[in-house]
Amino acid sequence: MNLDLTAEEQAFREEARDWLRSNLPTDERPPEGQEMREFDLAWQRTLFDGGWAGINWPAEFGGRGLSDIQQMIWYEEFAKADPPFTLANSCTFVGNMHGGPTLIVNGTDEQKAEYLPQILKGEKVWCQGFSEPGAGSDLAGLSTKAEIDGDHLVVTGQKTWTSYAHVADLQELLVRTDPDAPKHKGITWVVCDMRTPGIEIRPIQTMSHVTDFAEVFYDEVRIPLTNVVGGINNGWRTAMSTLSFERGTGFMADQVELASTVERLVELAKVRTGPDGRRPAIQDDEIRRRLAVARAEVAALKAMTIAGISRTARSGMPGPEGSMIRLFHGELHQRVYQLALDIVGPEALRLTPVDGEGVWTGPYLQSFAYTIGGGTTDIQRNIVGERVLGLPRA
């Protein structure tokens, strides 16, 4: 695998760098609520107007039709531009990285024409209705039911841990349409309008003091059958394509930002007092060792992602190897932010910035989600064992 950039890719990097220099917002992103939604959608619209939305989406669906490598280059240049916000936590994430790619692969022509332009132009926010109180890691155990009534599905049940549900317009929703089928069968993937009568949204505040999760309740919610994606009772296959994008290339922005965080920690360790209270932290053998390991591991993560991109380019669809990336990334994310707290010391407990220095407690607390969301580390290990290594099912 050749990791050197082509002349075309290098030119793309310079183009991205120049555009970001002139167009990157300087205002802080509001942490939650309608103000956050408006900020994220405005940035998405700016990307669209500048020709930077859907870099790796096919041109026929409004994207630029470029490679995943060029998408990664874009993320690298964004991180280097020292932005006042991150891409990974944007409320446009689900539309851009889940809903849109899933529709491109599985949607009808009518669904693509309706939803894809809205995503790219920053007109709609999507959320994900997969997890339930009794079906988180065991997604196939979901029980939210949908009965066919004429030309509609009638949905009753509950979803939880639904990011940005309270500001979302649309939802990628998994429902059980055949309760008598084996649990991986009888599931349907459907687009749900979040303003449909019968939907109740209850926000959940996380331990990082941000309200971006929610419980969602459905009381005989009527969804047109034309909103079904991939066919009735074929939702498990459709959902696996959604999760393949998430586990493979969906978190590229987060991976690049994590590498940037490690470099910030190296610089911070040069000026912060170490554990002995006298020398800079960078002179402490253990801190220096952990920084070196973190640098090596984010480089390994990048190499794994590029290898995954290469496989996807040949096969046309992300494979189960994406679970290796998701597993390694989630645990590495936690190690990096634990290291950050050890370098910063007691001041890391601040939840608001002082003297222009960013805060670390919120991201540290948020890091615990990285080994849960999108499938726990145990689920990822099972996928790697069974589908990559060919081991017998546990």
C-alpha positions in Angstrom: 0.0 0.0 0.0 1.5 3.3 -1.1 0.9 6.1 1.4 2.4 8.9 -0.7 0.0 11.4 -2.1 -0.4 11.7 -5.8 0.1 15.1 -7.5 -3.7 15.3 -7.8 -4.1 14.7 -4.1 -1.5 17.2 -3.1 -3.2 19.8 -5.3 -6.4 19.0 -3.6 -4.8 19.5 -0.2 -3.6 23.0 -1.2 -7.0 23.8 -2.5 -8.7 22.8 0.7 -6.1 24.7 2.8 -6.7 27.9 0.8 -10.5 27.6 1.0 -10.5 27.0 4.8 -8.2 29.9 5.4 -10.8 32.2 3.9 -14.0 30.6 5.0 -13.6 28.9 8.4 -15.9 30.4 11.0 -14.2 32.1 13.9 -17.1 32.0 16.3 -17.4 29.3 19.0 -20.1 26.7 18.2 -23.0 26.8 20.7 -22.9 23.6 22.7 -26.6 22.6 22.3 -30.1 23.6 21.4 -31.4 25.5 18.4 -28.4 27.8 18.3 -26.2 24.7 17.8 -28.5 23.5 15.1 -28.4 26.8 13.2 -24.6 27.0 13.5 -24.1 23.4 12.1 -26.6 23.9 9.3 -25.1 27.2 8.3 -21.6 25.6 8.2 -23.0 22.8 6.1 -24.5 25.4 3.7 -21.2 27.2 3.5 -19.6 23.9 2.5 -22.2 23.3 -0.1 -21.9 26.7 -1.6 -18.1 26.4 -1.7 -18.2 23.0 -3.3 -17.0 21.1 -0.3 -20.1 19.2 0.7 -20.2 15.4 0.0 -16.5 15.3 -1.1 -16.7 11.5 -1.5 -20.3 11.3 -2.5 -20.9 10.3 -6.2 -21.3 13.4 -8.4 -24.7 12.2 -9.7 -26.0 12.7 -6.1 -24.6 16.2 -5.7 -21.2 15.3 -4.3 -17.8 15.9 -5.8 -17.2 12.2 -6.6 -13.7 12.2 -5.1 -11.9 9.5 -3.2 -12.1 8.7 0.5 -8.4 9.6 0.6 -9.3 13.1 -0.5 -12.0 13.2 2.2 -9.4 12.3 4.8 -7.1 15.1 3.4 -10.0 17.5 3.9 -10.3 16.5 7.5 -6.6 16.8 8.0 -6.6 20.3 6.7 -9.6 21.3 8.7 -7.8 20.1 11.9 -4.7 22.0 11.0 -6.7 25.2 10.5 -7.3 25.3 14.3 -11.1 25.5 14.1 -13.2 26.7 17.0 -15.4 23.5 16.7 -15.1 19.9 15.8 -16.7 18.1 12.9 -17.3 14.8 14.7 -19.9 16.2 17.1 -21.9 18.2 14.4 -25.7 17.5 14.3 -25.2 17.0 10.6 -23.1 13.9 11.2 -26.0 11.3 10.9 -27.2 12.8 7.6 -23.8 13.0 6.0 -22.3 9.8 7.3 -25.3 7.5 7.9 -28.5 8.5 6.2 -27.0 9.8 3.0 -24.6 7.0 2.2 -27.3 4.4 3.2 -29.8 6.0 0.8 -27.2 6.1 -2.0 -26.7 2.4 -1.7 -30.3 1.2 -0.8 -32.7 4.1 -1.6 -35.1 4.5 -4.5 -34.6 7.1 -7.1 -37.4 9.2 -5.5 -35.9 8.9 -2.0 -32.5 10.0 -3.3 -34.0 12.9 -5.1 -35.9 14.1 -2.1 -33.4 13.6 0.8 -29.9 13.8 -0.5 -30.0 17.5 -1.7 -31.4 18.4 1.7 -28.5 16.8 3.5 -25.8 18.4 1.4 -27.4 21.9 1.5 -27.8 21.9 5.2 -31.6 22.0 5.1 -32.4 19.0 7.4 -30.9 17.4 10.5 -31.1 13.6 10.8 -30.9 11.5 13.9 -30.7 7.7 14.4 -33.4 5.6 15.9 -31.7 2.3 16.4 -31.0 1.6 20.2 -33.7 0.7 22.6 -33.7 0.3 26.4 -33.6 -3.5 25.9 -31.7 -3.6 22.6 -28.5 -1.6 22.6 -25.6 -3.9 21.9 -28.1 -6.6 20.8 -29.6 -4.4 18.1 -31.4 -7.4 16.5 -33.4 -7.7 19.7 -35.3 -4.4 19.1 -39.0 -4.5 19.8 -40.4 -1.2 18.5 -43.2 -2.5 16.3 -44.7 -1.3 13.0 -47.9 -2.7 11.6 -48.9 -2.2 8.0 -52.2 -0.3 7.7 -53.0 0.5 4.1 -50.2 2.6 2.7 -48.6 3.4 6.1 -46.6 1.8 8.9 -48.1 2.4 12.3 -45.2 2.5 14.8 -45.4 2.0 18.6 -42.4 1.7 20.9 -39.3 3.5 22.3 -35.8 4.4 21.3 -33.0 5.8 23.5 -29.6 7.4 23.2 -30.9 9.2 20.1 -28.3 12.0 19.5 -29.8 15.4 18.5 -33.4 14.0 18.4 -34.7 17.2 19.9 -33.4 19.3 17.0 -33.8 16.7 14.2 -36.2 16.8 11.2 -35.8 13.2 10.1 -34.7 9.9 11.6 -33.3 6.7 10.3 -35.6 4.3 12.2 -35.4 0.6 12.7 -38.8 -1.1 13.5 -40.0 -4.7 13.7 -42.5 -5.4 11.0 -42.7 -9.2 11.5 -42.7 -10.3 15.1 -42.8 -14.0 14.2 -39.7 -14.0 12.1 -36.2 -14.8 13.5 -34.9 -11.7 15.3 -32.5 -10.7 12.4 -35.4 -11.0 10.0 -38.6 -9.0 10.1 -36.9 -5.6 10.7 -37.5 -2.6 8.5 -35.4 0.6 7.9 -37.6 3.6 7.4 -37.3 7.4 7.2 -39.4 9.0 10.0 -40.4 12.6 10.0 -39.8 13.7 13.6 -42.7 16.1 13.6 -45.2 13.3 12.9 -48.1 13.2 15.5 -47.5 10.6 18.2 -43.8 11.3 18.7 -42.6 12.4 22.2 -39.0 13.5 22.7 -37.4 13.6 26.2 -33.9 15.0 26.2 -31.2 13.3 28.3 -28.3 15.3 29.9 -25.0 13.5 29.7 -22.3 13.5 32.4 -20.4 16.1 30.4 -23.3 18.5 31.1 -24.5 18.6 27.5 -28.0 17.6 26.4 -27.5 16.0 23.0 -29.2 12.6 23.8 -32.9 11.9 24.0 -35.4 9.2 24.6 -38.0 9.0 21.8 -41.5 7.5 22.3 -43.8 6.5 19.4 -47.5 6.2 20.0 -49.2 4.9 16.8 -47.0 7.1 14.6 -48.1 6.8 10.9 -45.2 6.7 8.4 -45.8 6.3 4.7 -44.6 3.0 3.1 -42.8 5.1 0.5 -40.4 6.0 3.4 -39.2 2.4 3.7 -35.6 2.0 2.5 -34.3 -1.4 1.2 -37.7 -3.2 1.4 -40.1 -4.4 4.1 -38.4 -7.0 6.4 -35.0 -6.3 4.9 -34.0 -3.7 7.4 -31.2 -5.7 9.0 -29.3 -5.8 5.7 -29.9 -2.1 5.2 -28.8 -1.3 8.8 -25.6 -3.3 8.4 -24.7 -1.0 5.4 -25.4 2.0 7.7 -23.1 0.6 10.5 -20.4 -0.4 8.0 -20.1 3.3 7.0 -20.1 4.4 10.6 -17.5 1.8 11.7 -15.3 2.2 8.7 -15.0 5.7 7.3 -17.7 7.5 9.3 -15.3 8.6 12.1 -12.5 9.8 9.8 -13.0 13.3 11.1 -12.8 12.2 14.7 -9.6 10.2 14.0 -7.9 13.2 12.4 -9.0 15.5 15.2 -7.6 12.9 17.7 -4.2 13.0 16.1 -4.3 16.8 16.3 -5.2 16.5 20.0 -2.1 14.4 20.6 0.1 17.1 19.1 -1.6 19.7 21.3 -0.8 17.5 24.3 2.9 17.3 23.3 3.1 21.1 23.3 1.1 21.3 26.5 3.5 18.9 28.3 6.3 21.3 27.5 4.8 24.1 29.6 2.8 22.2 32.2 4.5 21.1 35.4 5.0 17.4 35.7 4.1 14.9 38.5 7.2 15.9 40.5 5.9 19.5 40.7 9.2 21.0 39.4 10.0 20.0 35.8 7.8 20.2 32.7 5.7 17.2 32.2 7.5 16.3 29.0 10.6 15.5 31.1 8.8 12.9 33.1 9.7 9.5 31.7 6.2 8.0 31.9 4.4 11.0 30.4 7.0 11.1 27.6 6.5 7.4 27.0 2.7 7.7 26.9 2.9 10.6 24.4 5.2 8.6 22.2 2.8 5.6 22.3 -0.2 7.9 21.5 1.6 9.4 18.5 2.4 5.9 17.2 -1.1 4.7 17.8 -2.8 7.6 16.0 -0.4 6.9 13.1 -1.4 3.2 13.2 -5.1 4.2 13.2 -4.6 6.3 10.1 -2.9 3.4 8.4 -5.7 1.1 9.3 -8.2 3.6 7.9 -6.4 4.0 4.7 -6.2 0.2 4.3 -9.9 0.1 4.9 -10.5 2.8 2.3 -8.4 0.8 -0.2 -10.5 -2.4 0.4 -13.7 -0.4 0.0 -12.5 1.1 -3.3 -12.1 -2.4 -4.6 -15.3 -4.0 -3.2 -17.6 -1.0 -3.3 -18.9 -1.5 0.2 -17.2 -1.2 3.7 -16.6 -4.6 5.2 -16.5 -6.0 8.7 -12.8 -4.9 9.0 -14.3 -1.5 9.9 -15.0 -3.0 13.3 -11.2 -3.3 13.9 -10.9 0.5 13.2 -13.9 1.3 15.4 -12.6 -0.9 18.3 -9.1 0.5 18.2 -10.3 4.1 17.8 -12.7 3.9 20.7 -10.1 2.6 23.2 -7.4 4.9 21.9 -9.7 7.9 22.3 -10.1 7.1 26.0 -6.4 6.7 26.5 -5.6 10.0 24.9 -8.0 12.0 27.0 -6.9 10.2 30.2 -3.4 11.3 29.3 -4.7 14.8 28.8 -6.1 14.9 32.3 -2.8 13.5 33.8 -0.8 16.3 32.0 -3.2 19.1 32.9 -3.7 18.0 36.5 -6.4 19.3 38.8 -7.2 22.3 36.5 -8.6 19.8 34.1 -11.7 19.7 36.3 -12.8 23.1 34.8 -15.8 23.0 32.6 -15.3 26.4 31.1 -12.1 27.8 29.4 -9.8 30.3 31.2 -7.3 32.6 29.5 -8.1 31.1 26.1 -7.1 27.6 27.0 -9.5 24.9 26.1 -11.1 22.5 28.6 -10.5 18.8 28.9 -13.1 17.4 31.3 -16.0 17.4 28.9 -14.1 15.6 26.1 -12.7 13.1 28.7 -16.2 12.3 30.0 -17.5 12.1 26.4 -14.7 9.6 25.6 -16.5 6.9 27.5 -19.2 6.9 24.8 -16.6 5.8 22.2 -16.5 2.2 23.5 -20.4 2.0 23.6 -21.9 3.9 20.7 -22.1 2.2 17.3 -21.7 -1.1 19.0 -19.8 -1.8 22.2 -16.2 -3.0 22.3 -17.4 -6.5 23.0 -19.7 -6.4 19.9 -16.8 -5.2 17.8 -14.6 -8.0 19.0 -17.2 -10.5 18.2 -17.5 -9.1 14.6 -13.8 -9.2 14.2 -13.5 -12.7 15.5 -16.4 -14.2 13.5 -16.4 -12.2 10.2 -12.7 -11.3 9.9 -10.8 -14.1 11.6 -13.4 -16.8 10.9 -13.7 -18.0 14.5 -16.7 -20.0 15.6 -19.6 -18.0 17.2 -19.3 -17.6 20.9 
